[in-house]
């Protein structure tokens, strides 16, 4: 039976190209805006230089945390948090900030130049959390800094020129912390654990039907041991591909988030989407070469070359 074909009327085609033109115009406008605003944008500073934090004791005995924010950077008001060492939240006071329509968090309040957080005296050590971004650049992950316990006098004279400073404890990264606690073995175990957690995130769902199709092609010859071996080869090949991408990114010395937000990257993506949209309307047909299609259709069949096919599928499943 002949399959019905879609008929594209002049009106439908006109609406399609109008929507395509509007979408590309918005994308190009965004790219030009980013280019105009980021003409003097430099490489992002280390978080300790972008947001310099100091802690002091106010005249009434309350604690005061201050951030000296570098030019071109800002901190989120909503993400300030102070907790005790056992995880209990400490009530804090902050000043109103500047309202910003953030593409990730919506309407939020931010601080430029400086920010302050005040809270009552608390016994023991504290953990301070904050988060900020670079204007038209990257956003840093939430930062946690530890404040050690400090002996404070009952009253602080008002004539003191500079308030006594609280000691900031050294904040080590997760990798350094794991290595200090258990050496290389704990670091590898940590990567394995977090990798297993990533297997349950939505971005992994497209991999399931690919691997299921590979295993289904084995038919009655598939055993539990062979299925585990094929799955392992598939996962190792995919991990190798991601590892090579990470090595390439580190070797380039570039921040991939900033590169992908550059006007050149936006123009390229817009052009690709425009070409793919035209192919859906019959302007041209996208099809792999017949030799490639024949080889891919044979992946997973028989007992020879199956592991090579699983590795090829895993390496290309990015």
LUMTIPA-642123 format. One line per 10 residues: number of its first residue (from 1); their letters; for each residue x, y, z of C-alpha. Coordinates in nm, 3 decimals, always signed. Example, Ala and Ser with C-alpha at 12.3 -4.5 7.8 and 13.67 -1.06 7.14 Angstrom:
# residues 2
1) AS) +1.230 -0.450 +0.780  +1.367 -0.106 +0.714
This chain:
# residues 318
1) XXXXXXXXXX) +0.000 +0.000 +0.000  +0.139 +0.338 -0.095  +0.218 +0.555 +0.203  +0.045 +0.895 +0.203  +0.278 +1.187 +0.153  +0.259 +1.524 +0.321  +0.152 +1.814 +0.099  +0.308 +2.149 +0.177  +0.087 +2.435 +0.065  +0.236 +2.777 -0.014
11) XXXXXXXXXX) +0.074 +2.913 +0.300  +0.231 +2.642 +0.520  +0.571 +2.697 +0.363  +0.536 +3.071 +0.405  +0.452 +3.035 +0.775  +0.743 +2.798 +0.822  +0.997 +3.031 +0.663  +0.852 +3.326 +0.857  +0.897 +3.142 +1.186  +1.243 +3.031 +1.080
21) XXXXXXXXXX) +1.342 +3.387 +0.993  +1.210 +3.519 +1.326  +1.396 +3.250 +1.520  +1.722 +3.318 +1.337  +1.678 +3.693 +1.385  +1.638 +3.649 +1.760  +1.937 +3.418 +1.773  +2.155 +3.654 +1.571  +2.043 +3.948 +1.785  +2.142 +3.758 +2.096
31) XXXXXXXXXX) +2.479 +3.675 +1.946  +2.542 +4.037 +1.850  +2.440 +4.148 +2.198  +2.681 +3.903 +2.356  +2.956 +4.012 +2.118  +2.897 +4.381 +2.190  +2.886 +4.337 +2.564  +3.175 +4.093 +2.588  +3.425 +4.286 +2.379  +3.639 +4.342 +2.687
41) XXXXXXXXXX) +3.548 +4.013 +2.858  +3.857 +3.840 +2.987  +3.914 +3.488 +3.111  +3.717 +3.421 +3.432  +3.900 +3.487 +3.757  +3.947 +3.220 +4.023  +3.654 +3.230 +4.259  +3.873 +3.353 +4.548  +3.978 +3.654 +4.339  +3.633 +3.727 +4.196
51) XXXXXXXXXX) +3.469 +3.724 +4.540  +3.706 +3.818 +4.824  +3.543 +3.724 +5.154  +3.632 +3.867 +5.495  +3.468 +3.807 +5.833  +3.456 +4.043 +6.129  +3.276 +4.118 +6.455  +3.043 +4.416 +6.462  +3.021 +4.661 +6.751  +2.717 +4.486 +6.902
61) XXXXXXXXXX) +2.888 +4.144 +6.897  +2.714 +4.018 +6.585  +2.913 +3.862 +6.304  +2.954 +4.034 +5.970  +3.063 +3.869 +5.645  +3.172 +4.098 +5.363  +3.253 +4.024 +4.999  +3.462 +4.249 +4.777  +3.324 +4.166 +4.431  +3.548 +4.217 +4.130
71) XXXXXXXXXX) +3.428 +4.439 +3.846  +3.213 +4.247 +3.601  +3.101 +3.988 +3.859  +2.802 +3.957 +4.090  +2.667 +3.745 +4.378  +2.313 +3.610 +4.422  +2.129 +3.731 +4.731  +1.910 +3.419 +4.754  +2.204 +3.180 +4.770  +2.371 +3.313 +5.083
81) XXXXXXXXXX) +2.353 +3.053 +5.357  +2.522 +3.008 +5.695  +2.512 +2.676 +5.884  +2.671 +2.532 +6.192  +2.913 +2.243 +6.165  +2.628 +1.997 +6.235  +2.411 +2.138 +5.954  +2.174 +2.370 +6.147  +2.074 +2.684 +5.958  +2.171 +3.022 +6.107
91) XXXXXXXXXX) +1.937 +3.319 +6.058  +2.105 +3.585 +5.845  +2.030 +3.943 +5.743  +2.107 +4.084 +5.398  +2.044 +4.415 +5.225  +1.819 +4.444 +4.915  +2.005 +4.389 +4.590  +1.960 +4.479 +4.225  +1.683 +4.291 +4.042  +1.807 +4.086 +3.746
101) XXXXXXXXXX) +1.619 +3.871 +3.497  +1.848 +3.570 +3.512  +1.819 +3.315 +3.225  +1.863 +3.027 +3.472  +1.687 +3.135 +3.792  +1.439 +3.392 +3.662  +1.392 +3.720 +3.852  +1.657 +3.734 +4.127  +1.840 +3.993 +4.335  +2.215 +4.028 +4.290
111) XXXXXXXXXX) +2.500 +4.234 +4.433  +2.767 +4.421 +4.241  +3.089 +4.559 +4.395  +3.017 +4.446 +4.751  +2.783 +4.233 +4.961  +2.734 +4.180 +5.335  +2.569 +3.915 +5.551  +2.507 +3.970 +5.923  +2.408 +3.714 +6.186  +2.407 +3.677 +6.564
121) XXXXXXXXXX) +2.699 +3.528 +6.756  +2.708 +3.150 +6.726  +2.931 +2.908 +6.913  +3.151 +2.670 +6.720  +3.262 +2.665 +6.359  +3.038 +2.765 +6.069  +3.001 +2.685 +5.700  +2.918 +2.973 +5.464  +2.769 +2.911 +5.118  +2.744 +3.162 +4.834
131) XXXXXXXXXX) +2.725 +3.163 +4.454  +2.803 +3.416 +4.183  +2.861 +3.468 +3.812  +3.064 +3.662 +3.561  +2.863 +3.909 +3.354  +2.802 +3.752 +3.010  +3.040 +3.472 +3.111  +3.040 +3.166 +3.331  +2.850 +3.096 +3.653  +3.051 +2.945 +3.936
141) XXXXXXXXXX) +2.918 +2.644 +4.129  +2.809 +2.710 +4.490  +3.112 +2.786 +4.708  +3.144 +2.670 +5.068  +3.393 +2.822 +5.313  +3.450 +2.719 +5.673  +3.478 +2.973 +5.957  +3.665 +2.855 +6.265  +3.536 +2.929 +6.615  +3.661 +3.261 +6.761
151) XXXXXXXXXX) +3.666 +3.394 +7.117  +3.487 +3.732 +7.124  +3.482 +3.978 +7.417  +3.147 +4.064 +7.573  +3.166 +4.420 +7.441  +3.368 +4.564 +7.157  +3.471 +4.929 +7.211  +3.315 +5.161 +6.955  +3.647 +5.340 +6.915  +3.818 +5.040 +6.763
161) XXXXXXXXXX) +3.924 +5.140 +6.413  +3.910 +4.792 +6.259  +3.692 +4.511 +6.398  +3.866 +4.193 +6.503  +3.890 +3.947 +6.216  +3.755 +3.595 +6.219  +3.989 +3.324 +6.095  +3.898 +3.165 +5.764  +3.972 +2.794 +5.761  +4.132 +2.655 +5.450
171) XXXXXXXXXX) +3.873 +2.525 +5.204  +3.996 +2.222 +5.014  +3.831 +2.087 +4.706  +3.645 +1.758 +4.682  +3.929 +1.585 +4.499  +4.187 +1.697 +4.755  +3.956 +1.597 +5.039  +3.907 +1.245 +4.904  +4.279 +1.203 +4.845  +4.360 +1.322 +5.197
181) XXXXXXXXXX) +4.115 +1.077 +5.352  +4.183 +0.764 +5.151  +4.445 +0.829 +4.887  +4.412 +0.733 +4.521  +4.188 +0.435 +4.600  +3.919 +0.658 +4.755  +3.944 +0.904 +4.463  +3.881 +0.623 +4.211  +3.598 +0.485 +4.425  +3.444 +0.833 +4.442
191) XXXXXXXXXX) +3.452 +0.872 +4.065  +3.292 +0.529 +4.028  +3.018 +0.617 +4.278  +2.933 +0.951 +4.117  +2.947 +0.786 +3.775  +2.686 +0.532 +3.886  +2.465 +0.816 +4.008  +2.493 +0.982 +3.667  +2.352 +0.665 +3.509  +2.011 +0.758 +3.656
201) XXXXXXXXXX) +2.000 +1.112 +3.518  +1.770 +1.193 +3.221  +2.062 +1.260 +2.984  +2.144 +0.888 +2.999  +1.798 +0.772 +2.889  +1.876 +0.785 +2.512  +2.155 +0.531 +2.570  +1.918 +0.262 +2.697  +1.741 +0.181 +2.368  +2.076 +0.178 +2.184
211) XXXXXXXXXX) +2.222 -0.079 +2.423  +1.893 -0.272 +2.439  +1.887 -0.296 +2.059  +2.246 -0.422 +2.057  +2.163 -0.695 +2.308  +1.836 -0.789 +2.138  +2.021 -0.867 +1.815  +2.200 -1.151 +1.995  +1.877 -1.348 +2.009  +1.889 -1.686 +2.178
221) XXXXXXXXXX) +2.270 -1.676 +2.194  +2.262 -1.400 +2.456  +2.362 -1.510 +2.805  +2.396 -1.311 +3.124  +2.775 -1.320 +3.102  +2.781 -1.214 +2.736  +2.527 -0.939 +2.801  +2.737 -0.801 +3.085  +3.050 -0.814 +2.869  +2.883 -0.632 +2.579
231) XXXXXXXXXX) +2.740 -0.370 +2.813  +3.081 -0.321 +2.971  +3.250 -0.271 +2.632  +2.980 -0.023 +2.531  +3.014 +0.179 +2.852  +3.396 +0.176 +2.849  +3.404 +0.297 +2.488  +3.160 +0.578 +2.569  +3.363 +0.674 +2.878  +3.678 +0.678 +2.664
241) XXXXXXXXXX) +3.514 +0.919 +2.421  +3.416 +1.155 +2.703  +3.763 +1.122 +2.850  +3.923 +1.221 +2.521  +3.691 +1.522 +2.498  +3.795 +1.623 +2.848  +4.162 +1.589 +2.761  +4.110 +1.798 +2.447  +3.928 +2.066 +2.647  +4.203 +2.076 +2.911
251) XXXXXXXXXX) +4.476 +2.080 +2.647  +4.312 +2.371 +2.464  +4.310 +2.581 +2.782  +3.973 +2.729 +2.685  +3.656 +2.753 +2.892  +3.405 +2.549 +2.691  +3.105 +2.730 +2.839  +3.235 +3.063 +2.713  +3.334 +2.916 +2.375  +2.988 +2.767 +2.318
261) XXXXXXXXXX) +2.829 +3.103 +2.404  +3.045 +3.292 +2.154  +2.881 +3.451 +1.846  +3.066 +3.210 +1.614  +2.920 +2.909 +1.797  +2.569 +3.058 +1.794  +2.591 +3.134 +1.421  +2.709 +2.780 +1.350  +2.428 +2.620 +1.551  +2.171 +2.846 +1.385
271) XXXXXXXXXX) +2.297 +2.747 +1.040  +2.284 +2.375 +1.127  +1.926 +2.403 +1.254  +1.824 +2.593 +0.942  +1.970 +2.323 +0.716  +1.804 +2.043 +0.916  +1.470 +2.225 +0.897  +1.501 +2.251 +0.517  +1.570 +1.877 +0.492  +1.241 +1.806 +0.671
281) XXXXXXXXXX) +1.059 +1.988 +0.392  +1.218 +1.785 +0.114  +1.488 +2.028 +0.006  +1.741 +1.743 +0.034  +1.769 +1.403 +0.201  +2.010 +1.313 +0.480  +2.127 +0.953 +0.451  +2.438 +0.762 +0.549  +2.641 +0.595 +0.272  +2.518 +0.248 +0.180
291) XXXXXXXXXX) +2.841 +0.085 +0.299  +2.805 +0.244 +0.643  +2.438 +0.147 +0.665  +2.524 -0.215 +0.578  +2.792 -0.233 +0.845  +2.576 -0.069 +1.111  +2.287 -0.304 +1.036  +2.521 -0.597 +1.100  +2.637 -0.470 +1.439  +2.543 -0.719 +1.708
301) XXXXXXXXXX) +2.475 -1.011 +1.471  +2.675 -1.329 +1.508  +2.958 -1.407 +1.743  +3.239 -1.231 +1.552  +3.291 -0.859 +1.556  +3.018 -0.801 +1.816  +3.249 -0.646 +2.075  +3.399 -0.422 +1.808  +3.048 -0.312 +1.710  +2.957 -0.248 +2.076
311) XXXXXXXX) +3.270 -0.039 +2.116  +3.189 +0.158 +1.800  +2.833 +0.227 +1.918  +2.954 +0.332 +2.262  +3.225 +0.562 +2.125  +2.977 +0.740 +1.897  +2.691 +0.762 +2.153  +2.780 +1.108 +2.277
